[in-house]
Amino acid sequence: KRAMFLSAFACMNADPASRAYYDKQRARGKTHTQALLRLARQRISVLFAMLRDGTFYESRTPKDVELAA
């Protein structure tokens, strides 16, 4: 759990799509910790999908993320 929390914290500044997801959660009234935990949970879902499908991670831009939502 801690590793995923730290991973989410690190990617929040490195990955624009992750930052957009975090900012969206903050705009919905979530605290910093709640938004970060939601980001960690989202990253876990992506990780399991990658393992299931046998694919590699492909970062999406925030615009792509908004279109998919």
C-alpha positions in Angstrom: 0.0 0.0 0.0 2.8 2.4 0.9 4.7 1.7 -2.3 1.6 2.5 -4.4 1.0 5.7 -2.4 4.6 6.8 -3.0 4.3 5.8 -6.6 1.2 8.0 -7.0 2.9 10.9 -5.3 5.9 10.6 -7.6 4.0 10.3 -10.8 1.7 13.2 -9.9 4.5 15.6 -10.9 5.9 13.5 -13.7 2.8 12.3 -15.6 0.4 15.0 -17.0 -2.5 12.5 -17.0 -1.9 11.6 -13.4 -1.7 15.2 -12.4 -5.0 15.9 -14.3 -6.7 13.1 -12.4 -5.4 14.4 -9.1 -6.5 17.9 -9.8 -10.0 16.6 -10.9 -10.3 14.8 -7.6 -9.2 17.9 -5.6 -11.8 20.0 -7.6 -14.4 17.5 -6.4 -13.6 18.4 -2.8 -11.3 15.5 -1.9 -8.4 16.2 0.5 -4.8 15.8 -0.7 -4.5 12.4 0.8 -7.9 11.2 -0.5 -7.0 12.4 -4.0 -3.6 10.7 -3.8 -5.2 7.4 -2.7 -7.6 7.5 -5.5 -4.7 8.1 -7.9 -2.9 5.1 -6.4 -6.0 3.0 -6.8 -6.3 4.1 -10.5 -2.7 3.2 -11.1 -3.3 -0.3 -9.6 -6.2 -0.8 -12.0 -4.0 0.2 -14.9 -1.2 -2.2 -13.6 -3.6 -5.1 -13.4 -5.0 -4.3 -16.9 -1.4 -4.3 -18.3 -0.7 -7.7 -16.7 -4.0 -9.1 -18.0 -3.5 -7.9 -21.5 0.2 -8.3 -21.7 0.8 -4.7 -22.8 3.1 -1.9 -21.8 2.2 1.4 -20.2 1.4 4.2 -22.7 1.0 7.6 -21.1 -2.1 9.5 -22.2 -2.3 13.3 -22.3 -4.9 15.1 -20.1 -6.9 15.9 -23.2 -7.1 12.1 -24.1 -8.1 11.4 -20.5 -11.0 14.0 -20.7 -12.2 12.5 -23.9 -12.2 9.0 -22.5 -14.2 10.1 -19.4 
